[in-house]
Each structure stands twice: as C-alpha cells, then as structure tokens.
Amino acid sequence: MAPGLKIVKPADEDIVPPSTWDYQSAVKGLLHLALTVRPELAQSVGVISRFMSFPSREAVQAAEQVIRYAYGTKDFGITYTRGKGGSPHLSEVEVVAHLSVYLHSRKNEIAVEDTKGDSRLMGTYADADLAGDVGTRKSTSGYAVVLHGGIICWLSKLQSTVALSTAEAERIA
C-alpha cells in the first residue's frame, strides 16, 4: 500500500458492489498472510480491513496493490541466523540477495551489544502514528520482536482511544 495513503469512508453511491470485485474474500486472504507469515503486510491489511462493509474504489485499489506486492515478493521470507549476521542491534542484516532489512535500537544502559556474535539477543521495536485513521482520528500501533535476526512476533492494531499527541500515541503503543 502506498505510504501515507488515507482511505476515507465512501458515500453510498461510491461503494464497490461484491459482484464487481470480491473485496471481503481478498482481504480475508491477505489477513491470513499478515497473521501467519508476512509481518510486513500487517499495517496495510489492518487499514484495508476497516472497509469490509463498504469498500470504496480507493480501498479496492489499495487491496489490489497489496496483493500485487504479496505475489511479487512470494519468494521472500523470514530468515533466522546464528552468528554475527543475526544480531538485532547491528545496523544492517542481509536477509536474501537484493533485500536488506534495516534495524535500529536506541541503546541505553540496559541494551547490550552482541559481542560474542551468537545472536541470542532479542530486540523489541514499537511505533505508532498520530491520528492515522481519518474517520475516527485514532492512531495505529505496531510492534515487532526480533530474535536470531528474524521476526518472531508482530502486531499492527488501531488504538482503542484517540491520542492527543504523538507522545501519547507512542505511550499507548
């Protein structure tokens, strides 16, 4: 899905009927992928799933784009490594040819560097946007847990309350 895309609830005449394109079925398939094996789809699928009852042309186009991305990257996967390349605190981890995942962390006195290179460190990353949902002004939270250079747990979810600042949205996340 295009970064920064904001989909709004359509007017009644702009809703795409199921006979034209089976939006619900497409989103259900993407949801299965996002929950089981494709963590990078979680945020996009979360956004397009908000329009299951009333998909607009914009929501259908976003879903088609996510499907094209998922199909185009079907050979990519999560790679777990041991050794120096799997440390979550290194700046660049080579996953597969032509695909790099950039990880970062804010180190404090608790965070330690993987000096032995055994990559048994676990990295936890969380983030939130501010008022990402145009209709409700709610923020979206997300987190990822990385172990042995691969993601082991992830989530992207609309927050239950409206945050009044970026700091509040991050605190809720």
N, C-alpha and C positions, 0 to 999 in steps of 0.2 A: 504494500500500500504506500502511496506517496507520503513522504514525511510532511507533517503539518496539515494533512487533509482533514477538514472539518465537515462532517456529514450532518445535515440538519433533517428534521422530520419533514417529510414532503406533504404538500396539500393532497387532498383526496384524489384529485384528477391526475396527479403525478405518480401515484403508486403503480409499480410494475406488477401486473397480474401473474399468478403462478403459471397460467397457460403460456405466457411469453417466455419466462425463464424460471426454473425451479430454484429460487433463491434459498429456501429453507433447507433443501437437500444439499446444496453446495456448501452452505455454512456449517451444516452438521458434519459433513466430511472433513472440512477444514478444522473444525473444533476437535475432532478425534485426533487429527495430526498434531495440533497445538498442545493437546494434553498428554500425548504419549511420546512422540519422538521429535517434534520440531519446535523447540522453545522460541525460536525467532519469529514464529507466526502468532504467538500468544497475544501480543498487543493488537495486531491488525484484526485478528479473528474476534477479539473482545469488542472492538469498535463495530465491526460489521454485524455482529450478532445482536446488537442493540436495535436492529431494524428488521427483525424476523417477521413481525406482523405487518409492517408497512415499508417494504423496500422501495427506495427511490432509484432513479436511473443512476445517480451518483453512487449509491450503495452497491448496486449491481456491478458497475464498472470497477469499484474498489475490490469486490469479491472476485471478479474475473482477473484482475491484476494479481491478487494473492494466489489464485490458482495457477496462473502462468508462472509466477515466481516459484511456487512449490514444485511444479513439474520441471522447470528449468534447473532446479537445484536438487533433484531427487537422488543424485549420486553422492551428495554431501552428507555427512553425519557427524555425530559427536565422537571425538577421539579421546580416549583415556591413555595417558602416557605415564611412564615412570622415568625418573631421571630429571636432568636439568630442564628439559623442554616442557615439563608438566607443571612447573610451579606457578600458582595463580598470581604471584607477586612479581613476575617478570613482565617486561613491557610488551613483548610480542611473542606469541606462541604460534608456530607453524602447524596448522591443522591438516590441510591437504594442499597439493600443488595449486598455486594461484589463489588460495583462500587463506587469509590470516585473521585471527581473532585478536583484537587488542584489548587487553585487560589492564585495569589500574586499581590501585587502592590508595587510600590515604593512610599512611603509616603513622602510628603513634607508639607509645612505649609498650603496648601490648602486641602489636604486629611485629612479626619477626621475618627475616629473610631466610629462604630455604638454602642455607649454606652447604648442607650435605648433598643436595640435589636429589633427594628421594621423593620429592613432591607429595608428601603426606600432609601438607598444609591444606586447610580448607579456606577458601575465600568466599565471603558473602557480600553481595552487592545489592543495593536497593536504590530506587529512584522514584520520583513522582513528577507529574506535570501539574500545572495550576489551571484549573477550570478547562480541562481538555474536552469535556462534553459540552457542546454549545447549548443544548436544550436545558440541561439541569445545572450547569456550571460546576459539576463535580469533577474532581481530579482522578487521574488513573495512577495507581501504584503498581510497582513491579519489583520483583526480587529474583535473584539467581544465586545458587550455591554451586561453587566450582570445587571439584576435588580431582586430583590426578590430571589436571589440565582439561577436564570435561565437565560440563554442567550436569549436576545430579538432581537438582530440584529447581523449579521455576514457577512463577505466577505473575499474571497481569490481571488487575481487577479494578473496577470502578469503585472509588471510595464511597462509603455509606453516607458521609456528611460533606457539606460544602466547606472547603478550606478558604480562608480569607487572605492568605498569603502563601508564598512559596515555602516559607519556613514551616508553616502549619501543615501544608500538604506533605512535606518531607517528614515531619514528625509523625503524622498519621501513618505514612508508609512504613 
